[in-house]
Amino acid sequence: MTLYGNRRRSNALVMSLCYGATAFGLGFLALILGTLLVRGAQGLNLAVFTQMTPAPGNQGGLLNAIVGSLIMTILGVLIGTPLGMLAGAYMAEYGRYSRLTTLVRFINDILLSAPSIVIGLFVYEIMVAQMGHFSAIAGVVALALLVVPVVVRTTEDMLLLVPAPLREAASALGMPRSHVILKVAVRAARAGLITGVLLAIARVSGETAPLLFTSLNDQFFSTNLNAPMASLPIAIFQFALSPYKDWQQLAWTGALLITLAVLTLSIFARWLGASRTAP
Amino acid sequence: MADVAMNSANLAKSASRERAAALNALKFGDGLFKNLTLAAALTVLLILTGVIVSLVVGSLPALREFGFGFLFSSTWNPVSEKFGALAAISGTITTSIIAMVIAVPIGLGVAVFLTELCPQSLRRPIGVAIELLAGIPSIIYGIWGLFVFAPIVQQFVEPPLIALFGHVPLLSSAFAGPPYGIGTLTAGFVLAIMVLPFITSISRDVFNTVPPVLKEAAYGVGCTRWEVVRSVVMPYTRVGVIGGVMLGLGRALGETMAVTFVIGNAHKISSSLLAPGTTISATIANEFTEAEGDLYTSSLIALGLILFVITFAVLAAARLMLARLEKQKGA
């Protein structure tokens, strides 16, 4: 009976530790989101969306940073997505059983979690150092390089889910391979592919490190891709480390905006992936 | 009659010509598309090669100047242009170890909770919430760490630690000095909270690969939950769990923004965990745009190269382990 008692006690102990771990972990994460919501909402007003980033001590908003982030994220995704989708199509369709695919998948998985600051250094070396100045286009390339692995991964996974009989039926009708892929397989996996792109947008929209020494920052409104451009994450970084209360408040508000955008995108992606999975 | 026959022959000839042209166009398009996808796949390889080559080329001046001593020197003096990576490397490793020590047991605990204890109706919502949290940008953790967490640590965590361990031999030096709030320990904490969702969601996925029959058999012979987890789930998923943990470690090692805010950016190796320090990524983030001179820039790129080599090794090992689990699952 003592053996039984010991087993029960150790079970109860470990299981209550698991409850404790869950409470601790979820509690901290809830605390972070709660603080973010409260502190961020305090500074949320129209000026945030209509005014430029201010000089120290002045009132202002985040307009140029928001626009800069939108421009660079959209362009980065526009460049990275086709490349990632084509590579994913090769891996799932033409080279499904080739050694090259195994290698590319391995390398891609490493790129997927490689430190983003290293990607920033790479783009600095190949673009900023060559051009001689920081520019938004370098930031775009850095973000595109972060989009590629996410899209490659989801494209391959989603195309692999498309049942082979669909492709065989299309091939039996005499369709060329490229049409089988584009008109049948891709169409069947469309929802999943869109999910991948949304996840990629969510991933890059909060990236700070690769922008630090590519697109740098700009106090003013600019849409010139050949010049430094402001972005939300960099504005948050700069303002949070400043001693000015106004700037710190803007940093919280910017952080709230990014988090809301990322969460909305991921929830939408999840919903899309769940409601229309490949047949 | 002859006219009609000739006409239809002409028609047939032109039709077959058109057919051939259309087929050729299709064939051309087909080949083009195939090569396009192949080129894209090769581009992925090219990106990685490009990253490695550019980092090596960029760090050559520093490596030529300092040689292997770069790895073992903790001097970091932009004025006299003497640079060494040791302080940054040790900071990176220390913060990551602290993060892992905290996040791994908690993450595994949450994963056990989600797979064994949680009521079925709550599993999906909690699981989804954790996956969503894994996607929150790291800068959010950074500013929360700076404004909210560091003052709490300074007031409520560090003084008791100093009081508790201050007179214990060995540990006293690890918890010495004034409570700044900002330092290696805080950075490790913030990193831990950041990688917690990663570790949790991967371990949960890995735990779910255990065939229910195995667990049911163990429950059937009267095992408690803990015994099932320890003797059935853990042995079955060991490789995958280690892979997931190393994936989290890879994130922690390369993380920039969550750390830069709270590490204090001091280029020295301190025996105390409470003292400010620095990490590779924090050094690069803070100093790169202001670096004057080729040697300074090159030293920072060399730091990036070291970081890349470390994370590459960790991530490669993690992926190989997870791939092994996949194979096991398929077999």
Interface residues (C-beta under 8 A of the other chain):
Chain A: R7 R8 S10 N11 V14 M15 L17 C18 Y19 G20 A21 T22 F24 G25 L26 F28 L29 L31 I32 T35 L36 R39 L83 G84 M85 L86 A87 A89 Y90 M91 E93 Y94 G95 L100 T101 L103 V104 F106 I107 N108 D109 I110 L111 S113 A114 P115 S116 I117 V118 I119 L121 F122 Y124 E125 I126 L145 V148 P149 V152 P176 R177 S178 H179 I181 L182 L199 A202 R203 S205 G206 E207 T208 A209 L212 F213 L216 P233 I236 F237 A240 L241 Q248 A251 W252 A255 I258 T259 V262 L263 S266 I267 R270
Chain B: L26 K27 G29 D30 L32 F33 K34 L36 T37 L38 A39 A40 A41 L42 T43 V44 L45 I47 L48 G50 V51 S54 L55 V57 G58 P105 I106 G107 L108 G109 V110 V112 F113 L114 E116 L117 I126 V128 A129 I130 L132 L133 G135 I136 P137 S138 I139 I140 Y141 G142 I143 W144 L146 F147 V148 I193 L196 P197 T200 T224 R225 W226 E227 V229 L247 G250 R251 L253 G254 E255 T256 M257 T260 F261 S281 I284 A285 F288 T289 L300 I301 G304 L307 F308 T311 F312 L315 A316 R319
